[in-house]
Amino acid sequence: QVQLVESGGGLVQAGGSLRLSCAASGRTFSSLNMAWFRQAPGKEREIAAAISATGGSTYYADSVQGRFTISRDNAENTVFLQMNSLESEDTALYYCAAKYRLKGPYEYWGQGTQVTVSS
């Protein structure tokens, strides 16, 4: 079983930055493909960024490309999301997710951390 705990959310002004962290339990973190999803009020949950188990491959949604950076520290069992040039449209509950297989749905989810961007 994998447990994920997010932190780093908060209130920030438009144009500002935040860094989200997701700490994972267990000894198999280096085998997990990780992602950050987000869900804004009244909208469906969407993937923002993803990173492969080795960190060698990343994916970004068009809406965050060039502003967000996903990274991971396998020694610390942690994945990060650096968010720069934040916009009001980035306001959402951000979730960390994990899966072992490269294809298929994400199996493990955190509780989420709120990011609010004021304009």
N, C-alpha and C positions, 0 to 999 in steps of 0.2 A: 504494500500500500504506500502511496506517495501522498504526502501532505504539502500543500503550498500555502505560503503566507506572504501576502503583499504588504508593502509599506512605501511611504514616500509621497502619497497623494496630498492634496491641499488646495488652497486658494491662491491663484497667481493672476497677475495682470496680463492682458494681451501683450504678446511680444516677449514675455518672460520664459523661464525654463524651469523644468522639474525633472528629477531623476527618480524613477520608480525602481523598487527592488522586489524580488520574489525569492524567498528562501525555501528550499525544498528539503524534505526529510529523506532519510534512506541513503543507501550506499550505491544506488544505481543512477545517480544524477547524470553522470557522463554518458549514459545510454539513452537519455531522454531528449526527444525533440521538444522544444519549448516555444511558446508563443504568448503574445499579449493580445487580448481581445478588448473591445470596449463596447459599452451600450449607453447611448444617450437616451434621455427621457422621451418616450413615445416612439423610439426607433428599435430596430432589431439589432442584436449583437453582431458585431463585425470584427474581423481580424484586422489588427493594426500592423503587427510585425511578427515574424517567426524566425527561429534560428535552429539549425540542425544540431545534432548531439555533439558533434566535434567543433561546432562553431564555424565550419568552413563554408556554410551556405546560409544566406539570409533572404528574407522576403519582406517587402513593405507594400502596404496598400498605397494606391496612388495619392490618396489624401494626406499621407504623412511622409511620403518619399522626400528626402532632402532635408527634413526637419527632425525626424526621429531616428535614433540609432539603437538597435538591439545588440546586446552583448552578453557574454556569460563568463563566469569564473567557475570552472569545474572543481577547483580545489576548495572553493567556499560554498559549493552547492547553491549558487545564486545566479539568477538572470536579471539583467537590468534593461530599463528602457529610458534612454536619455531623450527628453522632449524639449526642443528648442523652438523659438518663434511661435509660441503657443497662440492659438486663435480661439475665439469663443466657441467655434464649432468643435473644438477638441474636448469640450466639457462632457464628461461621461464617467461612468463607473468602469474602471479598468481592471480586467481579470487576467491573472496568470493561468496558463494551461500547459499540460504536458501529455506526451504520448510516447510509447516505445516504437511503434511502427511508423515509418515515414509516411505511408498512406493510411487513410482511414481517419475516424474522428478522434478528437482529443479526449483522453480518458480521465484526466484528473484536473480539477479546477480549484482555484483559491476562492476566497470570499469576496475579493474585490477591494479596491481602494479608490476613493472619490477624487476626481480632478475637476476643479471648477476654475474656468478662465473668465475673468471679468473684462468687459470691454470698456 
